[in-house]
Structures are given as structure tokens and as C-alpha cells.
Amino acid sequence: MALFLSAARNAWHYKYWQRQTAGYLRTYEKNNKLPNNEMVGYVINDKHPKSVRVACDRYMWVMRYKKAFRYTKKIWAHDEQSECRLGDVVRVQPLGYRVGPWKTYVLCRVLHREPRDDAVALRGSDERNLLLARRVETEQEERLPDPQPPRIDAIGGSAPPAAEAMPPPSA
């Protein structure tokens, strides 16, 4: 019962979106024939600058069970303008080469934008950068000022400590 009340349960998850829009995506792919290499999917991660993680669904008819099954492929796509947000439906196509070790797709266009509470919602990567900047600022404020450097006499040696600071000699 604790799982249903937790904050993680209220967060957006791609499986929820997948269940809600399964019929829509299936009919979209049937009626709008895409080139063989292009895919339609939804953004499941936008925490990296100029990169998005996209979950692309394919529906295949399995003759043995006489049923359509959904196959999900998660890919990294290059988003040059950083325009995608979590939950957006996008169209991606392969680059033909890799950008970094994982990115092999590029964003074609955004088909549907997920409605948000605030119009200027930050991307995951922008939000993370702001948090890191705030953390650095607070660390700099918390640092103590450097202690005074030791005084140097004109003779060349360091000055003896002040007389008030020395304890009185014991008799």
C-alpha cells in the first residue's frame, strides 16, 4: 500500500503514457507510412544537454498467438536546439554515423508536446545545471576567509608574536 502513496508513483513514467496512447500510435503508424528507417517515439529522458532518450514502439503481429505485440526500443537521439521535454512525441531518423558512443539518431520533428503546468518548464538538463550552480555558490559563501599571512620584519625574519598573545612567564 505504501507504493501507491509514494512520490515515485506520482512521477511521469513512459509505461503509463505507452498504455494511454497505444491505439493512437498504432493507427498513426498504419495511416502515415514512414520511411523504413524513421521511428516515432516519446521522450523518456531529457537530462542531458542536446540529447534525449526516446522509447520507440513497434507493433508486430505474431502468427502463433494471433495477436499484436508491442516491442519497445530505447534510443539516444541528438536534439540540437534542446526543444524536447519529457513526454513529447517525436520522430527520429538514423544519422548514419555515431555522435559519441551511444547517439546514433537525430530528431526530425516534434509531433506532439506534452501539456505542462507552466509554459516555461525547464528541461531536465537545465534544471540540473541550475542546481549545480546554486550548490557551487553556497559552497563559496560557506568558505571561511583565509587566515592573515604572517608578518615579515624588515630584517628578513618573521616577526615575533605580539606580547599580549604570549603567556606571562612563570616564576
N, C-alpha and C positions, 0 to 999 in steps of 0.2 A: 504494500500500500504506500510505502514511503517513496517508491519510484514515481508514482503518479503525482505526488506533491512537490517533487524536487524541481529546482530551477532548470536542470538539464532537460527535463521533459518539455518545458515550455519553449525551448530554443528551436529555431528553424532547423529542420533536418530534411535532406533530399528525399528520403524514403516517403515522407509524408506528401511531399509535392509529387512524387512519382505516382503514388496511388490516386491522387486527386486528378491528375491530368493524363492518365494512361490512355483513355479513349481519345482525347483531343490530339495527342501526339500521333497516335496510330492513324487516325483519319487524315491528319496533316501530311504525314509521310506518304500515304496512299494517293492523295489527290494532287500533291505538289511533288512531282518526281525530281529528286535532287540528282546531281551528277553522282556517279558511283563512289567517289572518294569524299564527298561532303557529308557532314553529320549534323544533326540537331540535338542539342542537349541543354542542360541547365547548370548554372554556375553553383558549385558547392563549396568553393574556397576562393576568397579574393584577398588573402592576407599578404600576398607578395606583390611588389610593385611591377606593373606591366605584365603580370601573369595571372591567369585564372585556371582553376581546376574545373573541368566540365565533365559531367556524367552524361554519356550518350546512350540512349536506349535503342535496341533493335528488337523487333518482334519477328520471331520465326515460327512458322507452322511446323510442328513435329508430327509426322505422319503416324508414328506408332501410337501416340496418345490422342491424336486428332484434336490438338489443342495448340493455341499460340502461346509461346513462352517469351518472356522478356529477358534479354541479355543486356547487361549494363557494362559499358566500357568507360573507365575514368581516364581522362587525358589532361595534359597540361597544354594550354593554348597561350599564344602571345597576344596581349591586349595593349597596343601601342599607346592609345590615349587614356588608358585606365578608366574606361567608361562603364564597365560591367560591375554590378553589385551582386551580392548573394541572392540567389533565387531567380535571376534573369534567364530567359530562354534565349539561347544564342545559336548561330550557325557557324560552324568551323570547317576549315579545309586544311589538308596537309600542306606543309611548306615544301616538302621535297628534300629538306635537309633539317638538321637539328640546330636549335638555339640552346646552347648549354647541354647538359647531359640528358634532360628529360623532355624539353619542349620541342614538339615536332609539328604542332598545328598552329594556325593563325586564325584570329577572329575575323569572320566575314562581316556579319552584322548582328545587331541585337533585334530579335524578333518580338520579344515581349519584356517589358520592365515590370518587376515585382512591385506592387504598391507598397509604399512605406509611410510611416507615421510623419516623419519630417522630410521635406523635399530635398534638403541638402545633407542627407545622411552620408557619413564618412565611409570610405572603403575600409576594409579590414587593415590594409597596409598603412593607410593614412592614420587611422586610429592608433595603431601600434607605434608609428613614428612619433605621434604627439605624446603618448605615454612615456616613451624613452626620453624625449626631450625634457619632459617635466621631471623625470627621475634624475637626470643629469643636473638640472637647475637646483633641485632640492639638495643633492649631494654637495654642490658647490656652496650653497648657503650654509650647510651644516658644518663645513670645514672650519676649524679654528684658525685664527690668524697665526702666521709664523712667529715664533719667539724672536725677541730682539737679538740681532747678531752681537757677539762680544765686542767691547770697545778696544781699540788699539791705541796705545800711547805713542807719542812722537818718537820715543827712543827705539821703538821697534818691537817691544814685547807687549803682551796683553796686560791691561790694567788690573791691579788687584781689586777684589770685590770691595764694595763700599764698607766703611767702618760700621755703619748701623746694622748691616746684614750679618757681621761677624759676631759670634757669641763672646761675652766678656771672658777674659782669662780667669781661670780658677786659681786660687792661692793655696 
